[in-house]
Structures are given as C-alpha cells and as structure tokens.
Amino acid sequence: MSAGSGARREVTIVGAGIVGISAAINLQRDGCKVTVVDRGPPGEGTSMGNAGVFASCGFVPVATPGFAWKAPGMLMDPLGPLSLRWSYMPRMIPWLVSFLRNSSPQAVERIADAMSALVGSSVEDHLALAAGTGAEQWVRPSPYLYVYADEAAFLAESYAWGLRRARGVKWATLRGDAVREFEPALGSDYRFAVVLERHGYTPDPLQLVTALAAHFVREGGTVLQREVKDIEIGADGPTRLLTDQGPVDIGRLVISAGAWSGRLAARLGSPVPLESERGYHVTLQEPGLMPRYPIMSTGGKFVATPMACGLRAAGIVEFGGLDAPAKPDMTLRLLKHVKNLFPGVSTEKYTEWMGHRPSLPDSLPVISRSPHFESVFFAFGHQHVGITAGPKTGRLVADMVAGRVPTIDISPFSVNRFQAARRPVADPAMA
Ligand SMILES: Cc1cc2nc3c(=O)[nH]c(=O)nc-3n(C[C@H](O)[C@H](O)[C@H](O)COP(=O)(O)OP(=O)(O)OC[C@H]3O[C@@H](n4cnc5c(N)ncnc54)[C@H](O)[C@@H]3O)c2cc1C
C-alpha cells in the first residue's frame, strides 16, 4: 500500500505514551485510520510515573547561563538534583558539551520562545483532548506553587522568572505566614511562594493515558502490543514494521517512542542525539496529609503532586542511559526532600519508580516531517514537559499529516537541525 493511496489516510504510530496517544486521537478526529504499536500497554513508559503537572511555565531549560559552574556542586551534593553514572560518561560527553553550549543567553531565549508556544496553553489543550473521551476526570486545572525558603532565594532565580514574565506567565507571590495559610501542609521554613495561574495537573498520568487510549479504541482505533525491531524500507519509503510478532504493513508512520526513538529515527535516516534524563519518583501511600495543589520545591528541585494513588514526589536528573538499573539512593534522596517540605508527612509506605525523560541537548523536542520520506513524521524528545506538551504535539502531528499550516511555528523542532541530509542505512543492531 502506498502512503498516499485510499480515501482514508492510514497512519501507524510507534509508541503509546502521552505523545503517541494524543497524536492518535487527533488523527482519528481528522478521519484517519490509526494503528498504535507499543511493546507494552498504553501509558506504561515514561508517561506513567511523572509528576503530572501541566507546566505552562515549563519552557525555561534546565541549563541556563551559569549552569556549567553550578553543575559540579549539584553532582557532589549527596541530596542534589543531579547525578551521573560515571561508567556512562564517555558516551554522554558530546551530548553534555552540546547541552552546556545551549545554556548561553541567546540559546536560552530561543529555546524559551519555541517552548512557550508549545506549552503555554497546556490546560486548554488537555481539556480539548479529553473532551468527550471519558478522560476528563484525569485533567484538573489548578494553581502551581513554587516554594522558597525566603524572598532572597526567589530573587536568586530572577533570570528564569524574567523569561517567564516576558512570555506572558502570570503569578501572585506570598510572603511569611501567608505561605502556610495558603498551603497548610508545608513546613514553616518556607517563607516565600509563587502561585502560578493557568496551570493544572493530572491526578494519575497512567489513568489519563489509559482512558484516552480506551476512547481511541472505542472509536475504531487499533492498539497492537508488539515491539518494533526494525523497519522495512522500500523505494518510496517505509512499508512494514518488523515486530516481535511479525510484520505490520504501514501507510504513514509516526515515531513517538519517547526516549527509545533514537534508533528508529536513525533507521529512517535521521540520527538524533537523543539521551535519557533518568528521573525518579516515590509515591507515599499513606502520607497522612495532602497538599491541595502541585508544588515545586525549588530547594530540592522536585515536584510534589496530590495524586489519586498518594502523594507523589518526582524529580532528579540522572545521566546513565536506558539500560542501567535504578539507583536505590535516589529514592532515599526524594524521601528526605519530601519530609523537609512537609514535616508532618508519613513516609513509611511508598512505591518507587524510575523513568526516562527523552531529551535532546537543545531542550527542544523533534516534531517534524522526515526530510527523506514524505510519509514519515517524528514526535519525541519532550524532556521534562511531555505530559504538558503531549496534546499540543498530537495536534501538530495531525496538522503535518493533513498538510495544514500548524497553529505554531514548528521550525525550531525540525529533525534537520542535527544533521546534514543522509539516506537511511541498514542498521544491523536493530535486528
Ligand atoms: C520523574 C519525572 C517527572 C516528570 N514530571 C513531568 C511533569 O510533571 N510534567 C510533564 O509535562 N512532564 C513530566 N515528565 C516528563 C514526561 O513524563 C515525558 O516527557 C513524557 O512522558 C514522554 O512521553 P512520550 O509519549 O514521549 O514517551 P513514553 O511515555 O516513554 O512513551 C514511549 C512509548 O514507546 C514505546 N516504545 C519504545 N520503543 C518501542 C519499540 N521499539 N516498539 C514498540 N514500542 C516502543 C514504549 O514502550 C513507551 O510506551 C517527567 C518525567 C520524569 C521521569
């Protein structure tokens, strides 16, 4: 079957995370016949264990000017937010060099411009995606709090807040006792807070994706639980996915396999420097208290979110690739931080998790048509804000497939930014 044949466009999506499922629903709403292929059930990749925040303010990259000087201190701090697996360092060096290069003021302004267009309307995007699907209950508009020890600590982050102000983010500030009056679960050490408007969260990211995927199937979509091992490429483009359970014919193809997208993109002639920023969570099952809204602890650099299944603390950036096991001491770091934030919390019963933020060194995702094949599209690399940006990305994928002008400028997300044109080559490692 050729990509362009038939009255109804056929689209196959690899990856059933928030990005793949959002794309699937948007394409289905456009009248496409859509199949999603994932090695596991929908939502069970990185999309399940995150902090669930719809972070419309989340367009400031981790690496801002001066980050290179702060990083060694963060790495040495046993409770710090940054960690490296030294055995993985040789593989990470080019990525890290590029990551640091992208911390210049000019690069950060450029990244913030592109990302604010992608994340700025996240709550509206989620409400629009969930409408009529049964997933509405998993989308909650709410304030989002950044808490600080004092105003001086807030002022030390003026650069990031200036970037946000310049791009229209609105907030109120709380001082002294007003912080605990607003959020009684917090410890008395927190004397300054920023309350962001137009934010929100999901009280269960896995349930959100699961409910969206169930709607997609009810509406006639197909979800295949298979692992994609390779892609068969004919003269006009990819023709079949070669999976662990046999081949799957494809028309148009969307790669949205999160942190695992790199090898598939390379197979399609578009190698990208995609790395995992490994992150961790603990979910306290009987915390004894619950904050009303998601809270960013700026000291601990983690987010505490009131989830349906308990109080979740999620954060930490660990560079160590996709294959290494989780480090138990990261769980202990999070438990110490959450106790600090909420002194009255009980940390006795908890579940723990580690996941892979799909990250490119310029902190921008790839949302792009392939330069080699008209029928191939990429949507991955949403680093810290994939839950936030999933619905908008899904809409952009549908726009690209339909040939519509996208609602935002997607040129900063082009896959071409990483390479000179290359034709696909056979990749023996794929087999
Ligand atoms: C600790 C932590 C906290 C976070 N907090 C937030 C937050 O508060 N807000 C926010 O917006 N973002 C947050 N994120 C980031 C967010 O979780 C990710 O950006 C997002 O989940 C990425 O979604 P995705 O659909 O691209 O990838 P995934 O959810 O990982 O989905 C990719 C899917 O592809 C499948 N796959 C991969 N390879 C293959 C293959 N070969 N064959 C078949 N299937 C394949 C996988 O099984 C997986 O299901 C956080 C991340 C972490 C780790």
PDBQT file of the ligand as one rigid body, heavy atoms in Angstrom, charges set to zero:
ROOT
HETATM    1  C1  LIG A 501      10.488  11.933  37.332  1.00  0.00    +0.000 C 
HETATM    2  C2  LIG A 501       9.788  12.571  36.144  1.00  0.00    +0.000 A 
HETATM    3  C3  LIG A 501       8.875  13.599  36.371  1.00  0.00    +0.000 A 
HETATM    4  C4  LIG A 501       8.239  14.213  35.289  1.00  0.00    +0.000 A 
HETATM    5  N1  LIG A 501       7.281  15.161  35.530  1.00  0.00    +0.000 NA
HETATM    6  C5  LIG A 501       6.649  15.753  34.495  1.00  0.00    +0.000 A 
HETATM    7  C6  LIG A 501       5.632  16.699  34.730  1.00  0.00    +0.000 A 
HETATM    8  O1  LIG A 501       5.256  16.999  35.864  1.00  0.00    +0.000 OA
HETATM    9  N2  LIG A 501       5.043  17.307  33.651  1.00  0.00    +0.000 N 
HETATM   10  C7  LIG A 501       5.414  16.988  32.376  1.00  0.00    +0.000 A 
HETATM   11  O2  LIG A 501       4.892  17.585  31.440  1.00  0.00    +0.000 OA
HETATM   12  N3  LIG A 501       6.345  16.036  32.118  1.00  0.00    +0.000 NA
HETATM   13  C8  LIG A 501       6.968  15.416  33.142  1.00  0.00    +0.000 A 
HETATM   14  N4  LIG A 501       7.917  14.462  32.900  1.00  0.00    +0.000 N 
HETATM   15  C9  LIG A 501       8.284  14.162  31.508  1.00  0.00    +0.000 C 
HETATM   16  C10 LIG A 501       7.253  13.260  30.839  1.00  0.00    +0.000 C 
HETATM   17  O3  LIG A 501       6.938  12.160  31.661  1.00  0.00    +0.000 OA
HETATM   18  C11 LIG A 501       7.797  12.762  29.481  1.00  0.00    +0.000 C 
HETATM   19  O4  LIG A 501       8.282  13.845  28.725  1.00  0.00    +0.000 OA
HETATM   20  C12 LIG A 501       6.678  12.084  28.695  1.00  0.00    +0.000 C 
HETATM   21  O5  LIG A 501       6.092  11.057  29.453  1.00  0.00    +0.000 OA
HETATM   22  C13 LIG A 501       7.214  11.497  27.390  1.00  0.00    +0.000 C 
HETATM   23  O6  LIG A 501       6.111  10.908  26.734  1.00  0.00    +0.000 OA
HETATM   24  P1  LIG A 501       6.307  10.074  25.422  1.00  0.00    +0.000 P 
HETATM   25  O7  LIG A 501       4.977   9.681  24.939  1.00  0.00    +0.000 OA
HETATM   26  O8  LIG A 501       7.209  10.827  24.503  1.00  0.00    +0.000 OA
HETATM   27  O9  LIG A 501       7.182   8.804  25.893  1.00  0.00    +0.000 OA
HETATM   28  P2  LIG A 501       6.749   7.498  26.708  1.00  0.00    +0.000 P 
HETATM   29  O10 LIG A 501       5.671   7.749  27.655  1.00  0.00    +0.000 OA
HETATM   30  O11 LIG A 501       8.016   6.924  27.256  1.00  0.00    +0.000 OA
HETATM   31  O12 LIG A 501       6.173   6.566  25.581  1.00  0.00    +0.000 OA
HETATM   32  C14 LIG A 501       7.001   5.945  24.612  1.00  0.00    +0.000 C 
HETATM   33  C15 LIG A 501       6.426   4.575  24.331  1.00  0.00    +0.000 C 
HETATM   34  O13 LIG A 501       7.150   3.987  23.244  1.00  0.00    +0.000 OA
HETATM   35  C16 LIG A 501       7.195   2.612  23.466  1.00  0.00    +0.000 C 
HETATM   36  N5  LIG A 501       8.301   2.059  22.668  1.00  0.00    +0.000 N 
HETATM   37  C17 LIG A 501       9.568   2.463  22.674  1.00  0.00    +0.000 A 
HETATM   38  N6  LIG A 501      10.298   1.745  21.781  1.00  0.00    +0.000 NA
HETATM   39  C18 LIG A 501       9.431   0.872  21.218  1.00  0.00    +0.000 A 
HETATM   40  C19 LIG A 501       9.582  -0.155  20.240  1.00  0.00    +0.000 A 
HETATM   41  N7  LIG A 501      10.759  -0.409  19.640  1.00  0.00    +0.000 N 
HETATM   42  N8  LIG A 501       8.492  -0.894  19.897  1.00  0.00    +0.000 NA
HETATM   43  C20 LIG A 501       7.281  -0.658  20.484  1.00  0.00    +0.000 A 
HETATM   44  N9  LIG A 501       7.099   0.298  21.426  1.00  0.00    +0.000 NA
HETATM   45  C21 LIG A 501       8.160   1.063  21.772  1.00  0.00    +0.000 A 
HETATM   46  C22 LIG A 501       7.419   2.482  24.968  1.00  0.00    +0.000 C 
HETATM   47  O14 LIG A 501       7.012   1.204  25.426  1.00  0.00    +0.000 OA
HETATM   48  C23 LIG A 501       6.569   3.611  25.509  1.00  0.00    +0.000 C 
HETATM   49  O15 LIG A 501       5.287   3.193  25.907  1.00  0.00    +0.000 OA
HETATM   50  C24 LIG A 501       8.557  13.808  33.954  1.00  0.00    +0.000 A 
HETATM   51  C25 LIG A 501       9.445  12.767  33.745  1.00  0.00    +0.000 A 
HETATM   52  C26 LIG A 501      10.053  12.136  34.826  1.00  0.00    +0.000 A 
HETATM   53  C27 LIG A 501      10.996  10.989  34.560  1.00  0.00    +0.000 C 
ENDROOT
TORSDOF 0
